[in-house]
Amino acid sequence: MTTKQLQGVFWVVLVAFLGWDWHASEPVNLRQEPPLIAAGSGQAASGGHCSLAK
């Protein structure tokens, strides 16, 4: 296979995988995620964000 063919196969496989993942995964509920600033700090996910569902 030539380099262009390999690149084409790579992009087709990548797009197919992303499409499958998007279709098969549950949507992310951003209100239930911890605030980004607290990621990895050990801070509880239930605090530090005024719009977080309780």
N, C-alpha and C positions, 0 to 999 in steps of 0.2 A: 504494500500500500504506500502511496505517496504521502508526503507531509500534509497536503491539503485534504486528502481523504481522511487521514487520522484526525485532523482538526475538526472536520465535519462530523465524524462519528462522535468525538468528544462532546461537541455542542449539542448534538441530537440527544445523546444519553443524558447530559446534564439537564437539559430542558425537560426531558421526559421524567427524570427523577424528581425535579422540582414540582412539576405538575402533579405527579402522583402524590408527593408529600403534602402539597396544598390540598388536594382532594381528600386524602385519607386522614388528615389531622383535624382535631377539634380546634375551633377558633380560640385564639388567646384572649382571655378576659383581662384587659389592662388594669381594671379596677382591683383585681385580686393579686396583682404582682407587687412585690416590694418596690419602694422607690429606688431608682437607679443609683442614687448617691449612697444608699445603704448597702449596695451589693457587696457581699464578702465581708461586711463589718461585724456580722453576728447580730445586728439589730433585728428585732422582731418584725415580721411582715405586717403586724396589725397596728403599727404605730408610725408616726412621722410623716403622714400624708393626709391632708385634710379631706380629700375626696375618696379615700379608701372605704369600701363597703365594710360594715361591721357585722 
